[in-house]
Amino acid sequence: MHKRFHVQRQHIIHSLDTLLYQLHTLSFFLSPSLWIYVCRIIAQFQCTRPRELDANRSLRFFYFTVIVLNVPSLWNHSTKGASEGRAIILDFIGMACQRAAHTPSKAQLFLLDISIVFLQLVLTTIAYETSVYYTSAQLEPQDFLWPDPPTPFSIPLFSLPTETPPESPMYLPSPSPQPKTVSSAHSLSYVLDLRLNAIIMRLRSPPPPPPPAPSSDSFLPLPNTTPWRLPGLRMLLRSGRQIRTTRGTPSTTPTDRQRVPGAMEAGPG
C-alpha cells in the first residue's frame, strides 16, 4: 500500500472534520433548528469517508449530497434570518438588554453557511482523493493531490559566474572546504495541493471502482476452506488412501509351495 503523506493527510482530514463540527454547533447556537442541524450532521458524516460508504459512487454524487443537505439551511437563513426568541447564546457580561447586538443578521448567517459548504466540499475532495490513491491496485497510481515541484527562482544579475579563472601552475591548488548543504523551505514539498483543473478533471472522468476484497476462503488452500477441488491434492489423497488400505489388508493369495531362503526358484513342472 502506498504510504506517501498518509498520516499527514489523515491529520488534515481530522482537523477539518473537527472544525466543521464546531461551525455546525455555532450555527445552531445562532439560529437553533434541530432539523437543519441533523441534516448538516448527516452531510458531515459522509464527508470524511465517502469511499467507505459507497465505493462505486463518483465525486459528483458526494458533491450533490453535500449541497442538497445544506439547501434548507441556506434557504431558511437567507429568507427568514435567525429564529426569533429561540437563541441559546448565554450572556455573561450584562448585555441582554441590547437585543439587536445578539441577533445575527441574514448576511452573517448566509456567509457562515457558505463557509460551511465550501469547507465540506474541500474535505470531501481530500478524503475522496486520499482514498482513491491509497486503495488503488496499480503500481504507480496517479495522485491528484500531489503538489507540483517548486521552480527555482533566480535573478541573473545576482547569480554567481560558473566559469572559474585558470589557476597558476606555480602553486598547487589548496583544498577548498565543502559547502554545507542547507535545506531551504523551497526544497520541502507540500502534503497536498488542491488545483481546480484537477478537480474538474476528476468530476468529468471518475476513477474506476476498487477491486473487491479477497474472501477468507481463498487464504488457505486446504480441503476444509477451499470451495473448489484441487486435482493435484485429490490425487495425493487418493494415493495415500490406497497405500493405507494396502498396508492394512492382509494378503489372501494362496501359496502352494514355500520358498527356501537363498534357493533358486524352480520353474513349473
Kinemage of the C-alpha trace (Angstrom):
@kinemage 1
@onewidth
@group {chain A} dominant
@subgroup {mainchain}
@vectorlist {calphas} color= white
{ca met a 1} P 0.000 0.000 0.000
{ca his a 2} L 1.186 3.484 -0.786
{ca lys a 3} L 2.121 5.402 2.358
{ca arg a 4} L 3.237 8.740 0.954
{ca phe a 5} L 1.969 11.519 3.269
{ca his a 6} L -0.759 9.213 4.541
{ca val a 7} L -0.501 10.267 8.195
{ca gln a 8} L -0.316 13.979 7.359
{ca arg a 9} L -3.377 13.840 5.124
{ca gln a 10} L -5.359 11.931 7.699
{ca his a 11} L -4.453 14.619 10.226
{ca ile a 12} L -5.737 17.312 7.844
{ca ile a 13} L -8.986 15.393 7.350
{ca his a 14} L -9.454 15.034 11.105
{ca ser a 15} L -8.735 18.740 11.708
{ca leu a 16} L -11.228 19.868 9.055
{ca asp a 17} L -13.822 17.478 10.431
{ca thr a 18} L -13.427 18.889 13.944
{ca leu a 19} L -13.589 22.473 12.668
{ca leu a 20} L -16.781 21.793 10.733
{ca tyr a 21} L -18.495 20.254 13.741
{ca gln a 22} L -17.666 23.404 15.693
{ca leu a 23} L -19.106 25.572 12.912
{ca his a 24} L -22.277 23.458 12.877
{ca thr a 25} L -22.661 23.991 16.598
{ca leu a 26} L -22.051 27.728 16.242
{ca ser a 27} L -24.705 27.988 13.546
{ca phe a 28} L -27.106 26.047 15.743
{ca phe a 29} L -26.480 28.426 18.640
{ca leu a 30} L -27.035 31.495 16.464
{ca ser a 31} L -30.178 30.147 14.820
{ca pro a 32} L -31.340 26.949 16.533
{ca ser a 33} L -33.113 24.495 14.284
{ca leu a 34} L -32.926 20.805 15.068
{ca trp a 35} L -33.904 19.733 11.541
{ca ile a 36} L -31.132 21.795 9.924
{ca tyr a 37} L -28.621 20.580 12.487
{ca val a 38} L -29.468 16.920 11.775
{ca cys a 39} L -29.136 17.477 8.006
{ca arg a 40} L -25.709 19.021 8.482
{ca ile a 41} L -24.547 16.201 10.738
{ca ile a 42} L -25.600 13.666 8.092
{ca ala a 43} L -23.732 15.616 5.412
{ca gln a 44} L -20.702 15.877 7.666
{ca phe a 45} L -20.678 12.150 8.344
{ca gln a 46} L -20.267 11.298 4.669
{ca cys a 47} L -17.637 13.998 4.053
{ca thr a 48} L -14.829 12.222 5.900
{ca arg a 49} L -15.424 8.727 4.479
{ca pro a 50} L -17.105 8.976 1.061
{ca arg a 51} L -15.475 5.897 -0.454
{ca glu a 52} L -16.109 3.798 2.636
{ca leu a 53} L -19.849 4.422 2.406
{ca asp a 54} L -20.120 3.574 -1.299
{ca ala a 55} L -17.021 2.936 -3.386
{ca asn a 56} L -18.974 2.841 -6.656
{ca arg a 57} L -20.129 6.467 -6.378
{ca ser a 58} L -18.240 9.299 -8.024
{ca leu a 59} L -17.145 12.616 -6.570
{ca arg a 60} L -20.069 14.351 -8.270
{ca phe a 61} L -22.544 12.290 -6.231
{ca phe a 62} L -20.982 13.333 -2.926
{ca tyr a 63} L -20.855 16.975 -4.034
{ca phe a 64} L -24.548 16.773 -4.883
{ca thr a 65} L -25.328 15.205 -1.491
{ca val a 66} L -23.489 17.942 0.409
{ca ile a 67} L -25.248 20.730 -1.486
{ca val a 68} L -28.711 19.156 -1.171
{ca leu a 69} L -28.386 18.639 2.584
{ca asn a 70} L -27.318 22.274 3.039
{ca val a 71} L -30.082 23.780 0.881
{ca pro a 72} L -32.624 24.011 3.781
{ca ser a 73} L -30.159 25.970 5.895
{ca leu a 74} L -29.225 28.319 3.039
{ca trp a 75} L -32.854 28.961 2.154
{ca asn a 76} L -34.014 29.476 5.734
{ca his a 77} L -31.189 31.834 6.715
{ca ser a 78} L -31.329 33.876 3.501
{ca thr a 79} L -35.105 34.404 3.604
{ca lys a 80} L -36.111 34.314 7.283
{ca gly a 81} L -32.872 35.021 9.109
{ca ala a 82} L -32.288 33.958 12.708
{ca ser a 83} L -35.012 32.258 14.668
{ca glu a 84} L -36.651 34.835 16.926
{ca gly a 85} L -36.925 34.039 20.613
{ca arg a 86} L -35.058 30.743 20.354
{ca ala a 87} L -31.422 31.741 20.833
{ca ile a 88} L -29.212 29.586 23.060
{ca ile a 89} L -26.309 32.047 23.393
{ca leu a 90} L -25.778 32.776 27.089
{ca asp a 91} L -24.987 36.314 28.229
{ca phe a 92} L -22.410 36.671 30.975
{ca ile a 93} L -21.482 40.344 30.656
{ca gly a 94} L -24.852 42.046 31.202
{ca met a 95} L -25.750 43.000 27.633
{ca ala a 96} L -29.061 41.172 27.481
{ca cys a 97} L -30.898 44.489 27.128
{ca gln a 98} L -29.236 45.131 23.784
{ca arg a 99} L -31.237 42.625 21.789
{ca ala a 100} L -30.002 43.831 18.402
{ca ala a 101} L -26.386 43.156 19.314
{ca his a 102} L -27.046 39.429 19.873
{ca thr a 103} L -29.306 38.736 16.909
{ca pro a 104} L -27.227 37.788 13.846
{ca ser a 105} L -28.215 39.260 10.534
{ca lys a 106} L -29.141 37.349 7.402
{ca ala a 107} L -25.811 38.178 5.787
{ca gln a 108} L -23.836 36.782 8.720
{ca leu a 109} L -25.785 33.539 8.763
{ca phe a 110} L -25.583 33.200 4.984
{ca leu a 111} L -21.816 33.753 4.963
{ca leu a 112} L -21.442 31.181 7.725
{ca asp a 113} L -23.477 28.700 5.695
{ca ile a 114} L -21.406 29.371 2.565
{ca ser a 115} L -18.210 28.826 4.556
{ca ile a 116} L -19.537 25.528 5.889
{ca val a 117} L -20.490 24.313 2.405
{ca phe a 118} L -17.101 25.323 0.991
{ca leu a 119} L -15.163 23.548 3.744
{ca gln a 120} L -17.329 20.460 3.375
{ca leu a 121} L -16.592 20.318 -0.361
{ca val a 122} L -12.874 20.702 0.332
{ca leu a 123} L -12.987 17.976 2.976
{ca thr a 124} L -14.919 15.650 0.660
{ca thr a 125} L -12.372 16.189 -2.117
{ca ile a 126} L -9.379 15.490 0.126
{ca ala a 127} L -10.953 12.395 1.694
{ca tyr a 128} L -12.095 11.054 -1.686
{ca glu a 129} L -8.757 11.531 -3.446
{ca thr a 130} L -6.849 10.139 -0.478
{ca ser a 131} L -8.982 7.006 -0.503
{ca val a 132} L -8.634 6.625 -4.284
{ca tyr a 133} L -4.851 6.868 -4.107
{ca tyr a 134} L -4.259 4.570 -1.129
{ca thr a 135} L -6.718 1.857 -2.248
{ca ser a 136} L -5.617 1.728 -5.874
{ca ala a 137} L -4.431 -1.621 -7.229
{ca gln a 138} L -1.987 -0.015 -9.671
{ca leu a 139} L 1.730 0.007 -9.025
{ca glu a 140} L 2.090 3.730 -9.763
{ca pro a 141} L -1.343 5.335 -9.305
{ca gln a 142} L -1.922 8.946 -10.190
{ca asp a 143} L -2.135 11.210 -7.160
{ca phe a 144} L -4.299 14.255 -7.892
{ca leu a 145} L -3.282 15.811 -4.569
{ca trp a 146} L 0.437 15.588 -5.287
{ca pro a 147} L 1.897 19.131 -5.489
{ca asp a 148} L 3.922 20.255 -8.458
{ca pro a 149} L 7.675 20.585 -7.843
{ca pro a 150} L 8.639 24.189 -6.983
{ca thr a 151} L 10.512 26.037 -9.691
{ca pro a 152} L 13.752 27.655 -8.506
{ca phe a 153} L 13.678 31.434 -8.599
{ca ser a 154} L 16.944 33.107 -9.574
{ca ile a 155} L 17.923 36.617 -10.662
{ca pro a 156} L 20.531 36.693 -13.450
{ca leu a 157} L 22.109 39.925 -12.203
{ca phe a 158} L 22.950 38.449 -8.801
{ca ser a 159} L 23.837 34.900 -9.865
{ca leu a 160} L 27.421 33.779 -9.387
{ca pro a 161} L 29.516 33.109 -12.512
{ca thr a 162} L 30.008 29.463 -13.348
{ca glu a 163} L 33.407 29.866 -15.016
{ca thr a 164} L 36.449 29.982 -12.717
{ca pro a 165} L 39.711 31.740 -13.703
{ca pro a 166} L 42.620 29.473 -14.665
{ca glu a 167} L 44.908 28.646 -11.790
{ca ser a 168} L 48.622 29.418 -11.836
{ca pro a 169} L 50.831 26.342 -12.461
{ca met a 170} L 53.396 27.588 -9.904
{ca tyr a 171} L 51.161 26.930 -6.896
{ca leu a 172} L 49.289 23.800 -6.049
{ca pro a 173} L 45.569 24.266 -5.566
{ca ser a 174} L 44.625 24.352 -1.929
{ca pro a 175} L 41.781 22.089 -0.904
{ca ser a 176} L 38.669 24.185 -0.620
{ca pro a 177} L 36.183 23.331 2.135
{ca gln a 178} L 32.986 21.667 1.011
{ca pro a 179} L 29.966 23.954 1.324
{ca lys a 180} L 27.379 22.855 3.815
{ca thr a 181} L 24.058 21.914 2.353
{ca val a 182} L 21.289 23.913 3.927
{ca ser a 183} L 17.774 22.697 3.377
{ca ser a 184} L 15.618 25.589 2.332
{ca ala a 185} L 11.887 25.894 2.613
{ca his a 186} L 11.501 25.533 -1.156
{ca ser a 187} L 13.005 22.037 -1.116
{ca leu a 188} L 10.258 20.785 1.190
{ca ser a 189} L 7.210 19.666 -0.754
{ca tyr a 190} L 3.650 20.252 0.378
{ca val a 191} L 1.495 17.484 1.745
{ca leu a 192} L -1.262 18.158 -0.781
{ca asp a 193} L -2.173 20.674 -3.440
{ca leu a 194} L -5.786 21.307 -4.441
{ca arg a 195} L -5.954 22.522 -8.034
{ca leu a 196} L -9.135 23.499 -9.794
{ca asn a 197} L -8.189 21.816 -13.062
{ca ala a 198} L -7.518 18.519 -11.253
{ca ile a 199} L -10.904 18.701 -9.507
{ca ile a 200} L -12.688 19.412 -12.810
{ca met a 201} L -10.848 16.504 -14.435
{ca arg a 202} L -11.932 14.216 -11.609
{ca leu a 203} L -15.539 15.369 -11.932
{ca arg a 204} L -15.500 14.690 -15.678
{ca ser a 205} L -13.763 11.323 -15.534
{ca pro a 206} L -14.387 9.465 -12.260
{ca pro a 207} L -11.990 6.668 -11.290
{ca pro a 208} L -12.959 3.004 -11.651
{ca pro a 209} L -14.346 1.267 -8.572
{ca pro a 210} L -11.805 -0.528 -6.394
{ca pro a 211} L -11.328 -4.289 -6.805
{ca pro a 212} L -13.384 -6.493 -4.498
{ca ala a 213} L -11.717 -7.576 -1.303
{ca pro a 214} L -10.472 -11.181 -1.297
{ca ser a 215} L -12.640 -13.586 0.627
{ca ser a 216} L -11.344 -15.515 3.601
{ca asp a 217} L -11.923 -18.849 1.803
{ca ser a 218} L -9.007 -18.278 -0.570
{ca phe a 219} L -6.361 -17.682 2.096
{ca leu a 220} L -5.523 -21.359 2.930
{ca pro a 221} L -5.702 -23.889 0.060
{ca leu a 222} L -6.915 -26.746 2.286
{ca pro a 223} L -9.856 -29.094 1.691
{ca asn a 224} L -11.835 -27.624 4.600
{ca thr a 225} L -11.523 -23.997 3.461
{ca thr a 226} L -11.275 -24.256 -0.336
{ca pro a 227} L -14.659 -24.082 -2.136
{ca trp a 228} L -13.296 -25.863 -5.230
{ca arg a 229} L -11.450 -29.154 -5.530
{ca leu a 230} L -7.783 -29.212 -6.434
{ca pro a 231} L -6.840 -32.073 -8.826
{ca gly a 232} L -3.284 -32.479 -7.519
{ca leu a 233} L -4.383 -32.565 -3.896
{ca arg a 234} L -7.153 -35.051 -4.734
{ca met a 235} L -4.654 -37.398 -6.386
{ca leu a 236} L -2.358 -37.246 -3.346
{ca leu a 237} L -5.233 -38.035 -1.002
{ca arg a 238} L -6.341 -40.948 -3.187
{ca ser a 239} L -2.843 -42.445 -3.367
{ca gly a 240} L -2.395 -42.101 0.390
{ca arg a 241} L -5.737 -43.839 0.955
{ca gln a 242} L -4.743 -46.696 -1.336
{ca ile a 243} L -1.407 -47.142 0.468
{ca arg a 244} L -3.131 -47.289 3.842
{ca thr a 245} L -5.672 -49.783 2.503
{ca thr a 246} L -2.938 -51.993 1.040
{ca arg a 247} L -0.969 -51.999 4.271
{ca gly a 248} L -3.958 -52.717 6.443
{ca thr a 249} L -5.441 -55.567 4.350
{ca pro a 250} L -3.660 -58.955 4.750
{ca ser a 251} L -2.714 -60.874 1.627
{ca thr a 252} L -5.217 -63.646 0.693
{ca thr a 253} L -3.263 -65.137 -2.251
{ca pro a 254} L -2.976 -68.920 -1.827
{ca thr a 255} L 0.574 -70.248 -1.820
{ca asp a 256} L 1.052 -73.872 -2.952
{ca arg a 257} L 4.746 -74.110 -2.267
{ca gln a 258} L 7.031 -72.396 0.147
{ca arg a 259} L 10.303 -70.903 -0.844
{ca val a 260} L 13.588 -71.754 0.826
{ca pro a 261} L 15.620 -68.682 1.730
{ca gly a 262} L 18.567 -68.387 -0.645
{ca ala a 263} L 17.352 -71.099 -3.022
{ca met a 264} L 16.623 -70.639 -6.693
{ca glu a 265} L 13.022 -70.658 -7.743
{ca ala a 266} L 12.211 -73.694 -9.820
{ca gly a 267} L 10.034 -73.388 -12.844
{ca pro a 268} L 6.654 -75.050 -13.186
{ca gly a 269} L 6.722 -78.797 -13.854
